[in-house]
Amino acid sequence: MDAIESLRRLLRVELTIAEWIGTAVILGAPYLVLGVAYAATHISRFSGLEGLHLVVSVIGSVLAWPLLLFVDACAV
């Protein structure tokens, strides 16, 4: 069986909405856990922020942790 036929068979698989949601949770959970861990270990970024600015900064830090980690590594 060649690679094209294998790819066609893989793409023919149909998933239910529940399976799509389950796949998204399985793939997204580690990303969010690492984001929360990154935000929790870099609390100094949030000093002086209050209210909506604090909430947006924490959420942004959780979502953009790979970029922030890269920027921190390049700044050293």
PDB file of N, H, CA, C and O in Angstrom:
ATOM      1  N   MET A   1       0.853  -1.175   0.000  1.00  0.00           N
ATOM      2  CA  MET A   1       0.000   0.000   0.000  1.00  0.00           C
ATOM      3  C   MET A   1       0.899   1.239   0.000  1.00  0.00           C
ATOM      4  O   MET A   1       1.803   1.363   0.826  1.00  0.00           O
ATOM      5  N   ASP A   2       0.643   2.128  -0.916  1.00  0.00           N
ATOM      6  H   ASP A   2      -0.091   2.027  -1.587  1.00  0.00           H
ATOM      7  CA  ASP A   2       1.493   3.304  -1.015  1.00  0.00           C
ATOM      8  C   ASP A   2       1.025   4.405  -0.071  1.00  0.00           C
ATOM      9  O   ASP A   2      -0.041   4.314   0.537  1.00  0.00           O
ATOM     10  N   ALA A   3       1.834   5.430   0.037  1.00  0.00           N
ATOM     11  H   ALA A   3       2.700   5.504  -0.457  1.00  0.00           H
ATOM     12  CA  ALA A   3       1.576   6.504   0.989  1.00  0.00           C
ATOM     13  C   ALA A   3       0.315   7.290   0.645  1.00  0.00           C
ATOM     14  O   ALA A   3      -0.415   7.706   1.545  1.00  0.00           O
ATOM     15  N   ILE A   4       0.051   7.497  -0.633  1.00  0.00           N
ATOM     16  H   ILE A   4       0.644   7.159  -1.363  1.00  0.00           H
ATOM     17  CA  ILE A   4      -1.135   8.259  -1.047  1.00  0.00           C
ATOM     18  C   ILE A   4      -2.404   7.525  -0.633  1.00  0.00           C
ATOM     19  O   ILE A   4      -3.344   8.143  -0.132  1.00  0.00           O
ATOM     20  N   GLU A   5      -2.439   6.219  -0.836  1.00  0.00           N
ATOM     21  H   GLU A   5      -1.676   5.716  -1.242  1.00  0.00           H
ATOM     22  CA  GLU A   5      -3.616   5.432  -0.451  1.00  0.00           C
ATOM     23  C   GLU A   5      -3.809   5.449   1.065  1.00  0.00           C
ATOM     24  O   GLU A   5      -4.942   5.520   1.540  1.00  0.00           O
ATOM     25  N   SER A   6      -2.734   5.384   1.816  1.00  0.00           N
ATOM     26  H   SER A   6      -1.813   5.326   1.430  1.00  0.00           H
ATOM     27  CA  SER A   6      -2.828   5.447   3.275  1.00  0.00           C
ATOM     28  C   SER A   6      -3.377   6.795   3.725  1.00  0.00           C
ATOM     29  O   SER A   6      -4.208   6.858   4.631  1.00  0.00           O
ATOM     30  N   LEU A   7      -2.919   7.865   3.099  1.00  0.00           N
ATOM     31  H   LEU A   7      -2.244   7.813   2.363  1.00  0.00           H
ATOM     32  CA  LEU A   7      -3.407   9.200   3.433  1.00  0.00           C
ATOM     33  C   LEU A   7      -4.885   9.340   3.089  1.00  0.00           C
ATOM     34  O   LEU A   7      -5.647   9.914   3.866  1.00  0.00           O
ATOM     35  N   ARG A   8      -5.295   8.828   1.946  1.00  0.00           N
ATOM     36  H   ARG A   8      -4.675   8.361   1.315  1.00  0.00           H
ATOM     37  CA  ARG A   8      -6.713   8.884   1.556  1.00  0.00           C
ATOM     38  C   ARG A   8      -7.589   8.129   2.548  1.00  0.00           C
ATOM     39  O   ARG A   8      -8.675   8.591   2.898  1.00  0.00           O
ATOM     40  N   ARG A   9      -7.123   6.978   2.997  1.00  0.00           N
ATOM     41  H   ARG A   9      -6.241   6.603   2.713  1.00  0.00           H
ATOM     42  CA  ARG A   9      -7.898   6.194   3.955  1.00  0.00           C
ATOM     43  C   ARG A   9      -7.988   6.920   5.290  1.00  0.00           C
ATOM     44  O   ARG A   9      -9.028   6.877   5.947  1.00  0.00           O
ATOM     45  N   LEU A  10      -6.918   7.582   5.697  1.00  0.00           N
ATOM     46  H   LEU A  10      -6.073   7.617   5.163  1.00  0.00           H
ATOM     47  CA  LEU A  10      -6.926   8.343   6.948  1.00  0.00           C
ATOM     48  C   LEU A  10      -7.881   9.534   6.869  1.00  0.00           C
ATOM     49  O   LEU A  10      -8.597   9.821   7.828  1.00  0.00           O
ATOM     50  N   LEU A  11      -7.893  10.225   5.735  1.00  0.00           N
ATOM     51  H   LEU A  11      -7.312   9.992   4.955  1.00  0.00           H
ATOM     52  CA  LEU A  11      -8.751  11.392   5.574  1.00  0.00           C
ATOM     53  C   LEU A  11     -10.219  11.028   5.373  1.00  0.00           C
ATOM     54  O   LEU A  11     -11.087  11.890   5.512  1.00  0.00           O
ATOM     55  N   ARG A  12     -10.512   9.790   5.055  1.00  0.00           N
ATOM     56  H   ARG A  12      -9.808   9.089   4.942  1.00  0.00           H
ATOM     57  CA  ARG A  12     -11.889   9.339   4.889  1.00  0.00           C
ATOM     58  C   ARG A  12     -12.589   9.061   6.213  1.00  0.00           C
ATOM     59  O   ARG A  12     -13.807   8.885   6.234  1.00  0.00           O
ATOM     60  N   VAL A  13     -11.856   9.019   7.305  1.00  0.00           N
ATOM     61  H   VAL A  13     -10.867   9.163   7.288  1.00  0.00           H
ATOM     62  CA  VAL A  13     -12.436   8.716   8.611  1.00  0.00           C
ATOM     63  C   VAL A  13     -13.350   9.867   9.035  1.00  0.00           C
ATOM     64  O   VAL A  13     -12.968  11.035   8.965  1.00  0.00           O
ATOM     65  N   GLU A  14     -14.544   9.525   9.471  1.00  0.00           N
ATOM     66  H   GLU A  14     -14.855   8.576   9.528  1.00  0.00           H
ATOM     67  CA  GLU A  14     -15.502  10.524   9.929  1.00  0.00           C
ATOM     68  C   GLU A  14     -15.542  10.528  11.451  1.00  0.00           C
ATOM     69  O   GLU A  14     -15.564   9.472  12.083  1.00  0.00           O
ATOM     70  N   LEU A  15     -15.550  11.729  12.038  1.00  0.00           N
ATOM     71  H   LEU A  15     -15.532  12.587  11.525  1.00  0.00           H
ATOM     72  CA  LEU A  15     -15.603  11.874  13.487  1.00  0.00           C
ATOM     73  C   LEU A  15     -16.882  12.594  13.886  1.00  0.00           C
ATOM     74  O   LEU A  15     -17.366  13.465  13.163  1.00  0.00           O
ATOM     75  N   THR A  16     -17.422  12.230  15.030  1.00  0.00           N
ATOM     76  H   THR A  16     -17.029  11.523  15.618  1.00  0.00           H
ATOM     77  CA  THR A  16     -18.584  12.937  15.555  1.00  0.00           C
ATOM     78  C   THR A  16     -18.122  14.219  16.242  1.00  0.00           C
ATOM     79  O   THR A  16     -16.929  14.413  16.471  1.00  0.00           O
ATOM     80  N   ILE A  17     -19.068  15.088  16.566  1.00  0.00           N
ATOM     81  H   ILE A  17     -20.038  14.931  16.380  1.00  0.00           H
ATOM     82  CA  ILE A  17     -18.747  16.327  17.264  1.00  0.00           C
ATOM     83  C   ILE A  17     -18.091  16.024  18.606  1.00  0.00           C
ATOM     84  O   ILE A  17     -17.136  16.693  18.999  1.00  0.00           O
ATOM     85  N   ALA A  18     -18.597  15.025  19.302  1.00  0.00           N
ATOM     86  H   ALA A  18     -19.373  14.481  18.983  1.00  0.00           H
ATOM     87  CA  ALA A  18     -18.027  14.653  20.602  1.00  0.00           C
ATOM     88  C   ALA A  18     -16.579  14.196  20.459  1.00  0.00           C
ATOM     89  O   ALA A  18     -15.745  14.501  21.311  1.00  0.00           O
ATOM     90  N   GLU A  19     -16.282  13.479  19.402  1.00  0.00           N
ATOM     91  H   GLU A  19     -16.960  13.232  18.709  1.00  0.00           H
ATOM     92  CA  GLU A  19     -14.901  13.039  19.182  1.00  0.00           C
ATOM     93  C   GLU A  19     -13.990  14.219  18.867  1.00  0.00           C
ATOM     94  O   GLU A  19     -12.845  14.251  19.318  1.00  0.00           O
ATOM     95  N   TRP A  20     -14.485  15.194  18.093  1.00  0.00           N
ATOM     96  H   TRP A  20     -15.415  15.168  17.726  1.00  0.00           H
ATOM     97  CA  TRP A  20     -13.701  16.404  17.823  1.00  0.00           C
ATOM     98  C   TRP A  20     -13.426  17.170  19.110  1.00  0.00           C
ATOM     99  O   TRP A  20     -12.306  17.628  19.338  1.00  0.00           O
ATOM    100  N   ILE A  21     -14.453  17.310  19.956  1.00  0.00           N
ATOM    101  H   ILE A  21     -15.363  16.938  19.771  1.00  0.00           H
ATOM    102  CA  ILE A  21     -14.283  18.021  21.225  1.00  0.00           C
ATOM    103  C   ILE A  21     -13.304  17.272  22.123  1.00  0.00           C
ATOM    104  O   ILE A  21     -12.442  17.887  22.749  1.00  0.00           O
ATOM    105  N   GLY A  22     -13.433  15.953  22.188  1.00  0.00           N
ATOM    106  H   GLY A  22     -14.134  15.454  21.679  1.00  0.00           H
ATOM    107  CA  GLY A  22     -12.504  15.159  22.999  1.00  0.00           C
ATOM    108  C   GLY A  22     -11.071  15.277  22.519  1.00  0.00           C
ATOM    109  O   GLY A  22     -10.147  15.372  23.328  1.00  0.00           O
ATOM    110  N   THR A  23     -10.881  15.271  21.220  1.00  0.00           N
ATOM    111  H   THR A  23     -11.631  15.194  20.563  1.00  0.00           H
ATOM    112  CA  THR A  23      -9.538  15.430  20.654  1.00  0.00           C
ATOM    113  C   THR A  23      -8.970  16.805  20.993  1.00  0.00           C
ATOM    114  O   THR A  23      -7.795  16.929  21.340  1.00  0.00           O
ATOM    115  N   ALA A  24      -9.807  17.835  20.892  1.00  0.00           N
ATOM    116  H   ALA A  24     -10.761  17.734  20.611  1.00  0.00           H
ATOM    117  CA  ALA A  24      -9.354  19.192  21.224  1.00  0.00           C
ATOM    118  C   ALA A  24      -8.969  19.301  22.691  1.00  0.00           C
ATOM    119  O   ALA A  24      -7.983  19.960  23.024  1.00  0.00           O
ATOM    120  N   VAL A  25      -9.732  18.666  23.570  1.00  0.00           N
ATOM    121  H   VAL A  25     -10.532  18.131  23.300  1.00  0.00           H
ATOM    122  CA  VAL A  25      -9.409  18.702  24.999  1.00  0.00           C
ATOM    123  C   VAL A  25      -8.101  17.970  25.274  1.00  0.00           C
ATOM    124  O   VAL A  25      -7.258  18.451  26.031  1.00  0.00           O
ATOM    125  N   ILE A  26      -7.940  16.818  24.662  1.00  0.00           N
ATOM    126  H   ILE A  26      -8.625  16.427  24.046  1.00  0.00           H
ATOM    127  CA  ILE A  26      -6.720  16.029  24.880  1.00  0.00           C
ATOM    128  C   ILE A  26      -5.487  16.784  24.389  1.00  0.00           C
ATOM    129  O   ILE A  26      -4.444  16.764  25.042  1.00  0.00           O
ATOM    130  N   LEU A  27      -5.607  17.449  23.241  1.00  0.00           N
ATOM    131  H   LEU A  27      -6.455  17.466  22.711  1.00  0.00           H
ATOM    132  CA  LEU A  27      -4.463  18.186  22.700  1.00  0.00           C
ATOM    133  C   LEU A  27      -4.268  19.534  23.379  1.00  0.00           C
ATOM    134  O   LEU A  27      -3.136  20.007  23.481  1.00  0.00           O
ATOM    135  N   GLY A  28      -5.341  20.163  23.847  1.00  0.00           N
ATOM    136  H   GLY A  28      -6.260  19.778  23.764  1.00  0.00           H
ATOM    137  CA  GLY A  28      -5.244  21.498  24.432  1.00  0.00           C
ATOM    138  C   GLY A  28      -4.890  21.523  25.911  1.00  0.00           C
ATOM    139  O   GLY A  28      -4.316  22.501  26.391  1.00  0.00           O
ATOM    140  N   ALA A  29      -5.220  20.475  26.631  1.00  0.00           N
ATOM    141  H   ALA A  29      -5.687  19.681  26.241  1.00  0.00           H
ATOM    142  CA  ALA A  29      -4.984  20.452  28.074  1.00  0.00           C
ATOM    143  C   ALA A  29      -3.499  20.623  28.443  1.00  0.00           C
ATOM    144  O   ALA A  29      -3.196  21.447  29.306  1.00  0.00           O
ATOM    145  N   PRO A  30      -2.577  19.894  27.838  1.00  0.00           N
ATOM    146  CA  PRO A  30      -1.168  20.094  28.194  1.00  0.00           C
ATOM    147  C   PRO A  30      -0.678  21.514  27.881  1.00  0.00           C
ATOM    148  O   PRO A  30       0.114  22.079  28.636  1.00  0.00           O
ATOM    149  N   TYR A  31      -1.150  22.084  26.774  1.00  0.00           N
ATOM    150  H   TYR A  31      -1.793  21.626  26.162  1.00  0.00           H
ATOM    151  CA  TYR A  31      -0.772  23.443  26.402  1.00  0.00           C
ATOM    152  C   TYR A  31      -1.220  24.436  27.473  1.00  0.00           C
ATOM    153  O   TYR A  31      -0.451  25.308  27.878  1.00  0.00           O
ATOM    154  N   LEU A  32      -2.466  24.301  27.929  1.00  0.00           N
ATOM    155  H   LEU A  32      -3.090  23.593  27.600  1.00  0.00           H
ATOM    156  CA  LEU A  32      -2.983  25.210  28.949  1.00  0.00           C
ATOM    157  C   LEU A  32      -2.320  24.981  30.300  1.00  0.00           C
ATOM    158  O   LEU A  32      -2.075  25.940  31.033  1.00  0.00           O
ATOM    159  N   VAL A  33      -2.024  23.735  30.644  1.00  0.00           N
ATOM    160  H   VAL A  33      -2.223  22.957  30.048  1.00  0.00           H
ATOM    161  CA  VAL A  33      -1.345  23.452  31.913  1.00  0.00           C
ATOM    162  C   VAL A  33       0.043  24.092  31.916  1.00  0.00           C
ATOM    163  O   VAL A  33       0.446  24.706  32.904  1.00  0.00           O
ATOM    164  N   LEU A  34       0.765  23.948  30.817  1.00  0.00           N
ATOM    165  H   LEU A  34       0.438  23.449  30.014  1.00  0.00           H
ATOM    166  CA  LEU A  34       2.084  24.577  30.729  1.00  0.00           C
ATOM    167  C   LEU A  34       1.963  26.098  30.748  1.00  0.00           C
ATOM    168  O   LEU A  34       2.819  26.772  31.322  1.00  0.00           O
ATOM    169  N   GLY A  35       0.926  26.650  30.136  1.00  0.00           N
ATOM    170  H   GLY A  35       0.231  26.103  29.669  1.00  0.00           H
ATOM    171  CA  GLY A  35       0.704  28.090  30.157  1.00  0.00           C
ATOM    172  C   GLY A  35       0.426  28.613  31.549  1.00  0.00           C
ATOM    173  O   GLY A  35       0.950  29.658  31.936  1.00  0.00           O
ATOM    174  N   VAL A  36      -0.385  27.908  32.298  1.00  0.00           N
ATOM    175  H   VAL A  36      -0.811  27.059  31.984  1.00  0.00           H
ATOM    176  CA  VAL A  36      -0.670  28.304  33.681  1.00  0.00           C
ATOM    177  C   VAL A  36       0.593  28.201  34.527  1.00  0.00           C
ATOM    178  O   VAL A  36       0.851  29.073  35.357  1.00  0.00           O
ATOM    179  N   ALA A  37       1.378  27.155  34.330  1.00  0.00           N
ATOM    180  H   ALA A  37       1.168  26.447  33.655  1.00  0.00           H
ATOM    181  CA  ALA A  37       2.639  27.004  35.068  1.00  0.00           C
ATOM    182  C   ALA A  37       3.599  28.135  34.723  1.00  0.00           C
ATOM    183  O   ALA A  37       4.271  28.666  35.607  1.00  0.00           O
ATOM    184  N   TYR A  38       3.672  28.508  33.449  1.00  0.00           N
ATOM    185  H   TYR A  38       3.126  28.077  32.730  1.00  0.00           H
ATOM    186  CA  TYR A  38       4.544  29.607  33.045  1.00  0.00           C
ATOM    187  C   TYR A  38       4.089  30.918  33.686  1.00  0.00           C
ATOM    188  O   TYR A  38       4.911  31.670  34.209  1.00  0.00           O
ATOM    189  N   ALA A  39       2.788  31.192  33.647  1.00  0.00           N
ATOM    190  H   ALA A  39       2.120  30.580  33.222  1.00  0.00           H
ATOM    191  CA  ALA A  39       2.269  32.425  34.229  1.00  0.00           C
ATOM    192  C   ALA A  39       2.484  32.451  35.741  1.00  0.00           C
ATOM    193  O   ALA A  39       2.768  33.503  36.313  1.00  0.00           O
ATOM    194  N   ALA A  40       2.348  31.295  36.385  1.00  0.00           N
ATOM    195  H   ALA A  40       2.117  30.440  35.921  1.00  0.00           H
ATOM    196  CA  ALA A  40       2.523  31.229  37.833  1.00  0.00           C
ATOM    197  C   ALA A  40       3.981  31.433  38.243  1.00  0.00           C
ATOM    198  O   ALA A  40       4.251  31.915  39.343  1.00  0.00           O
ATOM    199  N   THR A  41       4.914  31.074  37.377  1.00  0.00           N
ATOM    200  H   THR A  41       4.695  30.683  36.483  1.00  0.00           H
ATOM    201  CA  THR A  41       6.329  31.232  37.721  1.00  0.00           C
ATOM    202  C   THR A  41       6.899  32.577  37.270  1.00  0.00           C
ATOM    203  O   THR A  41       8.049  32.892  37.575  1.00  0.00           O
ATOM    204  N   HIS A  42       6.114  33.365  36.553  1.00  0.00           N
ATOM    205  H   HIS A  42       5.180  33.109  36.305  1.00  0.00           H
ATOM    206  CA  HIS A  42       6.568  34.686  36.106  1.00  0.00           C
ATOM    207  C   HIS A  42       5.615  35.772  36.597  1.00  0.00           C
ATOM    208  O   HIS A  42       5.155  36.615  35.826  1.00  0.00           O
ATOM    209  N   ILE A  43       5.336  35.731  37.882  1.00  0.00           N
ATOM    210  H   ILE A  43       5.710  35.046  38.508  1.00  0.00           H
ATOM    211  CA  ILE A  43       4.372  36.653  38.493  1.00  0.00           C
ATOM    212  C   ILE A  43       4.869  38.093  38.446  1.00  0.00           C
ATOM    213  O   ILE A  43       4.057  39.018  38.459  1.00  0.00           O
ATOM    214  N   SER A  44       6.158  38.302  38.393  1.00  0.00           N
ATOM    215  H   SER A  44       6.818  37.551  38.383  1.00  0.00           H
ATOM    216  CA  SER A  44       6.689  39.668  38.400  1.00  0.00           C
ATOM    217  C   SER A  44       6.200  40.478  37.201  1.00  0.00           C
ATOM    218  O   SER A  44       6.188  41.708  37.251  1.00  0.00           O
ATOM    219  N   ARG A  45       5.801  39.812  36.137  1.00  0.00           N
ATOM    220  H   ARG A  45       5.810  38.813  36.096  1.00  0.00           H
ATOM    221  CA  ARG A  45       5.264  40.517  34.958  1.00  0.00           C
ATOM    222  C   ARG A  45       3.973  41.258  35.279  1.00  0.00           C
ATOM    223  O   ARG A  45       3.630  42.235  34.612  1.00  0.00           O
ATOM    224  N   PHE A  46       3.264  40.796  36.293  1.00  0.00           N
ATOM    225  H   PHE A  46       3.543  40.003  36.834  1.00  0.00           H
ATOM    226  CA  PHE A  46       1.943  41.342  36.580  1.00  0.00           C
ATOM    227  C   PHE A  46       1.935  42.358  37.714  1.00  0.00           C
ATOM    228  O   PHE A  46       0.871  42.838  38.105  1.00  0.00           O
ATOM    229  N   SER A  47       3.092  42.687  38.237  1.00  0.00           N
ATOM    230  H   SER A  47       3.956  42.297  37.919  1.00  0.00           H
ATOM    231  CA  SER A  47       3.120  43.652  39.338  1.00  0.00           C
ATOM    232  C   SER A  47       2.689  45.023  38.836  1.00  0.00           C
ATOM    233  O   SER A  47       3.114  45.473  37.772  1.00  0.00           O
ATOM    234  N   GLY A  48       1.852  45.668  39.608  1.00  0.00           N
ATOM    235  H   GLY A  48       1.507  45.302  40.472  1.00  0.00           H
ATOM    236  CA  GLY A  48       1.368  46.990  39.252  1.00  0.00           C
ATOM    237  C   GLY A  48       0.132  46.994  38.380  1.00  0.00           C
ATOM    238  O   GLY A  48      -0.410  48.059  38.088  1.00  0.00           O
ATOM    239  N   LEU A  49      -0.325  45.832  37.957  1.00  0.00           N
ATOM    240  H   LEU A  49       0.116  44.966  38.194  1.00  0.00           H
ATOM    241  CA  LEU A  49      -1.524  45.761  37.127  1.00  0.00           C
ATOM    242  C   LEU A  49      -2.737  45.491  38.002  1.00  0.00           C
ATOM    243  O   LEU A  49      -2.648  44.800  39.017  1.00  0.00           O
ATOM    244  N   GLU A  50      -3.865  46.044  37.596  1.00  0.00           N
ATOM    245  H   GLU A  50      -3.937  46.605  36.772  1.00  0.00           H
ATOM    246  CA  GLU A  50      -5.103  45.833  38.347  1.00  0.00           C
ATOM    247  C   GLU A  50      -6.259  45.642  37.385  1.00  0.00           C
ATOM    248  O   GLU A  50      -6.192  46.052  36.226  1.00  0.00           O
ATOM    249  N   GLY A  51      -7.311  45.022  37.871  1.00  0.00           N
ATOM    250  H   GLY A  51      -7.365  44.689  38.813  1.00  0.00           H
ATOM    251  CA  GLY A  51      -8.557  44.907  37.127  1.00  0.00           C
ATOM    252  C   GLY A  51      -8.431  44.199  35.800  1.00  0.00           C
ATOM    253  O   GLY A  51      -7.836  43.126  35.702  1.00  0.00           O
ATOM    254  N   LEU A  52      -9.003  44.819  34.773  1.00  0.00           N
ATOM    255  H   LEU A  52      -9.487  45.691  34.853  1.00  0.00           H
ATOM    256  CA  LEU A  52      -9.055  44.223  33.447  1.00  0.00           C
ATOM    257  C   LEU A  52      -7.656  44.038  32.848  1.00  0.00           C
ATOM    258  O   LEU A  52      -7.405  43.057  32.148  1.00  0.00           O
ATOM    259  N   HIS A  53      -6.754  44.972  33.122  1.00  0.00           N
ATOM    260  H   HIS A  53      -6.958  45.769  33.690  1.00  0.00           H
ATOM    261  CA  HIS A  53      -5.382  44.846  32.608  1.00  0.00           C
ATOM    262  C   HIS A  53      -4.705  43.591  33.159  1.00  0.00           C
ATOM    263  O   HIS A  53      -3.986  42.901  32.436  1.00  0.00           O
ATOM    264  N   LEU A  54      -4.933  43.302  34.422  1.00  0.00           N
ATOM    265  H   LEU A  54      -5.517  43.863  35.009  1.00  0.00           H
ATOM    266  CA  LEU A  54      -4.356  42.107  35.036  1.00  0.00           C
ATOM    267  C   LEU A  54      -4.944  40.846  34.410  1.00  0.00           C
ATOM    268  O   LEU A  54      -4.208  39.917  34.076  1.00  0.00           O
ATOM    269  N   VAL A  55      -6.262  40.809  34.248  1.00  0.00           N
ATOM    270  H   VAL A  55      -6.860  41.563  34.519  1.00  0.00           H
ATOM    271  CA  VAL A  55      -6.927  39.638  33.677  1.00  0.00           C
ATOM    272  C   VAL A  55      -6.439  39.380  32.248  1.00  0.00           C
ATOM    273  O   VAL A  55      -6.111  38.248  31.892  1.00  0.00           O
ATOM    274  N   VAL A  56      -6.395  40.434  31.439  1.00  0.00           N
ATOM    275  H   VAL A  56      -6.662  41.353  31.729  1.00  0.00           H
ATOM    276  CA  VAL A  56      -5.953  40.283  30.049  1.00  0.00           C
ATOM    277  C   VAL A  56      -4.489  39.856  29.986  1.00  0.00           C
ATOM    278  O   VAL A  56      -4.123  39.039  29.141  1.00  0.00           O
ATOM    279  N   SER A  57      -3.664  40.385  30.850  1.00  0.00           N
ATOM    280  H   SER A  57      -3.961  41.048  31.536  1.00  0.00           H
ATOM    281  CA  SER A  57      -2.244  40.019  30.862  1.00  0.00           C
ATOM    282  C   SER A  57      -2.032  38.570  31.275  1.00  0.00           C
ATOM    283  O   SER A  57      -1.195  37.878  30.694  1.00  0.00           O
ATOM    284  N   VAL A  58      -2.770  38.108  32.257  1.00  0.00           N
ATOM    285  H   VAL A  58      -3.450  38.670  32.729  1.00  0.00           H
ATOM    286  CA  VAL A  58      -2.636  36.710  32.685  1.00  0.00           C
ATOM    287  C   VAL A  58      -3.124  35.771  31.584  1.00  0.00           C
ATOM    288  O   VAL A  58      -2.452  34.787  31.275  1.00  0.00           O
ATOM    289  N   ILE A  59      -4.283  36.059  30.990  1.00  0.00           N
ATOM    290  H   ILE A  59      -4.829  36.858  31.241  1.00  0.00           H
ATOM    291  CA  ILE A  59      -4.803  35.216  29.914  1.00  0.00           C
ATOM    292  C   ILE A  59      -3.848  35.229  28.720  1.00  0.00           C
ATOM    293  O   ILE A  59      -3.594  34.185  28.119  1.00  0.00           O
ATOM    294  N   GLY A  60      -3.322  36.398  28.376  1.00  0.00           N
ATOM    295  H   GLY A  60      -3.529  37.246  28.865  1.00  0.00           H
ATOM    296  CA  GLY A  60      -2.365  36.491  27.281  1.00  0.00           C
ATOM    297  C   GLY A  60      -1.096  35.719  27.572  1.00  0.00           C
ATOM    298  O   GLY A  60      -0.526  35.098  26.675  1.00  0.00           O
ATOM    299  N   SER A  61      -0.651  35.751  28.805  1.00  0.00           N
ATOM    300  H   SER A  61      -1.114  36.256  29.533  1.00  0.00           H
ATOM    301  CA  SER A  61       0.546  35.012  29.190  1.00  0.00           C
ATOM    302  C   SER A  61       0.313  33.508  29.116  1.00  0.00           C
ATOM    303  O   SER A  61       1.196  32.758  28.699  1.00  0.00           O
ATOM    304  N   VAL A  62      -0.869  33.071  29.520  1.00  0.00           N
ATOM    305  H   VAL A  62      -1.586  33.680  29.859  1.00  0.00           H
ATOM    306  CA  VAL A  62      -1.193  31.638  29.459  1.00  0.00           C
ATOM    307  C   VAL A  62      -1.262  31.174  28.008  1.00  0.00           C
ATOM    308  O   VAL A  62      -0.792  30.083  27.686  1.00  0.00           O
ATOM    309  N   LEU A  63      -1.839  31.986  27.133  1.00  0.00           N
ATOM    310  H   LEU A  63      -2.221  32.873  27.395  1.00  0.00           H
ATOM    311  CA  LEU A  63      -1.995  31.587  25.741  1.00  0.00           C
ATOM    312  C   LEU A  63      -0.722  31.743  24.918  1.00  0.00           C
ATOM    313  O   LEU A  63      -0.496  30.981  23.979  1.00  0.00           O
ATOM    314  N   ALA A  64       0.109  32.718  25.259  1.00  0.00           N
ATOM    315  H   ALA A  64      -0.074  33.338  26.022  1.00  0.00           H
ATOM    316  CA  ALA A  64       1.296  33.012  24.450  1.00  0.00           C
ATOM    317  C   ALA A  64       2.590  32.556  25.118  1.00  0.00           C
ATOM    318  O   ALA A  64       3.654  33.101  24.826  1.00  0.00           O
ATOM    319  N   TRP A  65       2.520  31.570  26.006  1.00  0.00           N
ATOM    320  H   TRP A  65       1.656  31.127  26.243  1.00  0.00           H
ATOM    321  CA  TRP A  65       3.717  31.186  26.739  1.00  0.00           C
ATOM    322  C   TRP A  65       4.868  30.698  25.852  1.00  0.00           C
ATOM    323  O   TRP A  65       6.018  30.955  26.208  1.00  0.00           O
ATOM    324  N   PRO A  66       4.646  30.015  24.729  1.00  0.00           N
ATOM    325  CA  PRO A  66       5.818  29.617  23.929  1.00  0.00           C
ATOM    326  C   PRO A  66       6.581  30.824  23.381  1.00  0.00           C
ATOM    327  O   PRO A  66       7.812  30.840  23.378  1.00  0.00           O
ATOM    328  N   LEU A  67       5.851  31.820  22.924  1.00  0.00           N
ATOM    329  H   LEU A  67       4.851  31.807  22.926  1.00  0.00           H
ATOM    330  CA  LEU A  67       6.487  33.032  22.411  1.00  0.00           C
ATOM    331  C   LEU A  67       7.229  33.766  23.522  1.00  0.00           C
ATOM    332  O   LEU A  67       8.360  34.210  23.327  1.00  0.00           O
ATOM    333  N   LEU A  68       6.603  33.894  24.675  1.00  0.00           N
ATOM    334  H   LEU A  68       5.683  33.533  24.834  1.00  0.00           H
ATOM    335  CA  LEU A  68       7.246  34.574  25.797  1.00  0.00           C
ATOM    336  C   LEU A  68       8.484  33.817  26.268  1.00  0.00           C
ATOM    337  O   LEU A  68       9.487  34.429  26.638  1.00  0.00           O
ATOM    338  N   LEU A  69       8.415  32.509  26.256  1.00  0.00           N
ATOM    339  H   LEU A  69       7.601  32.012  25.956  1.00  0.00           H
ATOM    340  CA  LEU A  69       9.573  31.698  26.647  1.00  0.00           C
ATOM    341  C   LEU A  69      10.718  31.901  25.661  1.00  0.00           C
ATOM    342  O   LEU A  69      11.874  31.999  26.072  1.00  0.00           O
ATOM    343  N   PHE A  70      10.415  31.965  24.374  1.00  0.00           N
ATOM    344  H   PHE A  70       9.476  31.885  24.041  1.00  0.00           H
ATOM    345  CA  PHE A  70      11.435  32.211  23.340  1.00  0.00           C
ATOM    346  C   PHE A  70      12.047  33.594  23.509  1.00  0.00           C
ATOM    347  O   PHE A  70      13.264  33.748  23.404  1.00  0.00           O
ATOM    348  N   VAL A  71      11.219  34.600  23.768  1.00  0.00           N
ATOM    349  H   VAL A  71      10.231  34.475  23.853  1.00  0.00           H
ATOM    350  CA  VAL A  71      11.715  35.967  23.951  1.00  0.00           C
ATOM    351  C   VAL A  71      12.612  36.039  25.184  1.00  0.00           C
ATOM    352  O   VAL A  71      13.647  36.704  25.157  1.00  0.00           O
ATOM    353  N   ASP A  72      12.224  35.358  26.267  1.00  0.00           N
ATOM    354  H   ASP A  72      11.383  34.818  26.290  1.00  0.00           H
ATOM    355  CA  ASP A  72      13.055  35.329  27.474  1.00  0.00           C
ATOM    356  C   ASP A  72      14.403  34.671  27.196  1.00  0.00           C
ATOM    357  O   ASP A  72      15.432  35.127  27.694  1.00  0.00           O
ATOM    358  N   ALA A  73      14.402  33.609  26.409  1.00  0.00           N
ATOM    359  H   ALA A  73      13.566  33.238  26.004  1.00  0.00           H
ATOM    360  CA  ALA A  73      15.651  32.905  26.101  1.00  0.00           C
ATOM    361  C   ALA A  73      16.565  33.758  25.219  1.00  0.00           C
ATOM    362  O   ALA A  73      17.787  33.704  25.353  1.00  0.00           O
ATOM    363  N   CYS A  74      15.973  34.539  24.324  1.00  0.00           N
ATOM    364  H   CYS A  74      14.980  34.583  24.216  1.00  0.00           H
ATOM    365  CA  CYS A  74      16.783  35.382  23.440  1.00  0.00           C
ATOM    366  C   CYS A  74      17.322  36.610  24.161  1.00  0.00           C
ATOM    367  O   CYS A  74      18.350  37.158  23.765  1.00  0.00           O
ATOM    368  N   ALA A  75      16.643  37.044  25.207  1.00  0.00           N
ATOM    369  H   ALA A  75      15.808  36.599  25.529  1.00  0.00           H
ATOM    370  CA  ALA A  75      17.055  38.249  25.930  1.00  0.00           C
ATOM    371  C   ALA A  75      18.208  37.990  26.867  1.00  0.00           C
ATOM    372  O   ALA A  75      18.877  38.928  27.301  1.00  0.00           O
ATOM    373  N   VAL A  76      18.450  36.741  27.185  1.00  0.00           N
ATOM    374  H   VAL A  76      17.907  35.980  26.832  1.00  0.00           H
ATOM    375  CA  VAL A  76      19.519  36.410  28.151  1.00  0.00           C
ATOM    376  C   VAL A  76      20.860  36.433  27.504  1.00  0.00           C
ATOM    377  O   VAL A  76      21.868  36.180  28.163  1.00  0.00           O
TER     378      VAL A  76
END
